[in-house]
Amino acid sequence: MKTAKKILFWILVVFALIQFVPIDRTNQPIDHKVNFVDIKKTPPKIAGLLKSACYDCHSNETVYPKYAYIAPISWSVKSHVNDGRSRLNFSIWGTYNKELKENMLDNAMEALHHKTMPMPGYIVYHKEANLSEAERTLLSQYFEQMLKTKTY
């Protein structure tokens, strides 16, 4: 029994100490000259879907929930945000070249179709990100139209 108490004590000590490992949650300023929603003059319905389902991980407008301030969960959240921004960042859309934009739109449409985005784990805590079939179709059609008309 003493061993179990010692193990529990040290687990709690480590848990307390890891809370002091800093995580940078600073968002870069938004440049409206390169921001997707602004430069594409995205319709309000589409913009709302993007902001509720995509922007936390795929923009510089991340809103970190309360659980994102508790280690080691905070490390995972920050890792997902960094990964999402590296794959597609709507806040810097205007800085991407033509081929990259095409690839990103193709990937976004595929992720919507296969329901891999938003991530299922994200939807559990963010009900507003749980896109209906109609919303997925609407976003996909918007991206597809951009690809067809080469207006990305």
C-alpha positions as CSV (number, residue, x, y, z in Angstrom):
1,M,0.0,0.0,0.0
2,K,2.9,2.4,0.7
3,T,4.2,1.8,-2.8
4,A,0.9,2.7,-4.3
5,K,0.8,5.9,-2.3
6,K,4.3,6.8,-3.4
7,I,3.5,6.2,-7.0
8,L,0.4,8.3,-6.8
9,F,2.3,11.1,-5.0
10,W,5.0,11.2,-7.7
11,I,2.4,11.1,-10.5
12,L,0.7,14.1,-8.9
13,V,4.0,15.9,-8.5
14,V,4.9,15.3,-12.2
15,F,1.4,16.4,-13.3
16,A,1.8,19.6,-11.3
17,L,5.3,20.3,-12.7
18,I,4.3,19.8,-16.3
19,Q,1.7,22.6,-15.9
20,F,4.7,25.0,-16.0
21,V,5.9,23.8,-19.4
22,P,5.0,26.8,-21.6
23,I,2.8,26.5,-24.7
24,D,2.7,29.4,-27.2
25,R,-1.0,30.0,-27.9
26,T,-0.4,33.4,-29.6
27,N,-2.2,33.9,-32.8
28,Q,-0.5,35.9,-35.6
29,P,-2.2,39.1,-36.6
30,I,-4.7,38.7,-39.4
31,D,-3.8,40.4,-42.7
32,H,-7.1,40.9,-44.5
33,K,-5.2,41.3,-47.8
34,V,-4.3,37.5,-47.8
35,N,-7.1,36.1,-45.6
36,F,-9.3,33.6,-47.5
37,V,-12.7,34.9,-46.4
38,D,-11.8,38.5,-47.2
39,I,-10.0,38.1,-50.5
40,K,-12.5,35.5,-51.8
41,K,-15.5,37.6,-50.6
42,T,-16.8,34.4,-49.2
43,P,-20.6,34.3,-48.8
44,P,-21.6,34.6,-45.1
45,K,-23.0,31.1,-44.9
46,I,-19.8,29.5,-46.2
47,A,-17.7,31.8,-44.0
48,G,-19.7,30.8,-41.0
49,L,-19.2,27.1,-41.7
50,L,-15.4,27.6,-42.2
51,K,-15.1,29.6,-39.0
52,S,-17.1,27.1,-36.9
53,A,-15.6,23.9,-38.3
54,C,-12.2,24.8,-39.7
55,Y,-10.7,28.0,-38.4
56,D,-9.6,26.7,-35.0
57,C,-6.9,24.5,-36.6
58,H,-6.6,26.0,-40.1
59,S,-6.2,29.7,-39.4
60,N,-4.5,32.3,-37.2
61,E,-7.8,32.8,-35.4
62,T,-7.6,29.8,-33.1
63,V,-9.8,30.0,-30.0
64,Y,-8.3,27.8,-27.4
65,P,-10.8,26.1,-25.1
66,K,-10.3,25.8,-21.4
67,Y,-9.0,22.3,-21.6
68,A,-6.2,23.5,-23.9
69,Y,-4.6,25.0,-20.8
70,I,-4.0,21.8,-19.0
71,A,-0.9,19.7,-19.8
72,P,-0.5,17.2,-21.4
73,I,-3.8,17.9,-23.3
74,S,-2.5,21.4,-24.2
75,W,0.5,19.8,-25.9
76,S,-1.8,17.6,-28.1
77,V,-4.1,20.6,-28.9
78,K,-1.1,22.8,-29.9
79,S,0.3,19.9,-32.0
80,H,-3.0,19.6,-33.9
81,V,-3.2,23.3,-34.4
82,N,0.4,23.5,-35.7
83,D,-0.2,20.5,-38.0
84,G,-3.5,22.0,-39.3
85,R,-1.9,25.3,-40.0
86,S,1.0,23.7,-41.8
87,R,-1.4,21.8,-44.1
88,L,-3.8,24.7,-44.8
89,N,-4.0,28.2,-43.2
90,F,-6.9,30.2,-44.4
91,S,-5.4,33.3,-42.8
92,I,-2.5,33.3,-45.3
93,W,-4.4,32.0,-48.3
94,G,-3.2,34.8,-50.6
95,T,0.4,33.9,-50.0
96,Y,0.1,30.4,-51.5
97,N,1.0,29.7,-55.1
98,K,-1.6,28.4,-57.6
99,E,-0.5,24.7,-57.4
100,L,-0.6,24.7,-53.6
101,K,-4.1,26.3,-53.6
102,E,-5.4,23.6,-56.0
103,N,-3.9,20.9,-53.9
104,M,-5.3,22.3,-50.7
105,L,-8.8,22.7,-52.2
106,D,-8.7,19.1,-53.5
107,N,-7.6,17.8,-50.1
108,A,-10.3,19.8,-48.4
109,M,-13.0,18.4,-50.7
110,E,-11.7,14.9,-50.1
111,A,-11.6,15.4,-46.3
112,L,-15.2,16.7,-46.4
113,H,-16.3,13.8,-48.5
114,H,-14.6,11.1,-46.3
115,K,-15.6,12.9,-43.1
116,T,-12.0,13.0,-41.9
117,M,-12.4,16.8,-41.2
118,P,-13.3,18.2,-38.9
119,M,-11.5,15.6,-36.8
120,P,-14.0,13.3,-35.0
121,G,-12.2,14.0,-31.7
122,Y,-12.7,17.7,-32.2
123,I,-16.4,17.4,-32.9
124,V,-16.9,15.7,-29.5
125,Y,-16.1,19.0,-27.8
126,H,-17.2,21.4,-30.5
127,K,-20.7,20.5,-31.5
128,E,-20.9,23.5,-33.9
129,A,-18.2,21.9,-36.0
130,N,-20.3,18.8,-36.6
131,L,-21.2,19.5,-40.2
132,S,-24.4,18.0,-41.7
133,E,-24.3,16.4,-45.1
134,A,-25.9,19.5,-46.6
135,E,-23.2,21.7,-45.1
136,R,-20.4,19.3,-46.2
137,T,-21.9,19.4,-49.7
138,L,-22.2,23.2,-49.7
139,L,-18.5,23.6,-48.7
140,S,-17.4,21.0,-51.2
141,Q,-19.4,22.6,-54.0
142,Y,-17.9,26.0,-53.1
143,F,-14.4,24.6,-53.3
144,E,-15.2,22.7,-56.5
145,Q,-16.5,25.8,-58.2
146,M,-13.3,27.7,-57.3
147,L,-11.3,24.9,-58.9
148,K,-13.4,24.8,-62.0
149,T,-13.3,28.5,-62.6
150,K,-9.7,28.8,-61.3
151,T,-10.7,31.6,-59.0
152,Y,-8.6,30.5,-56.0
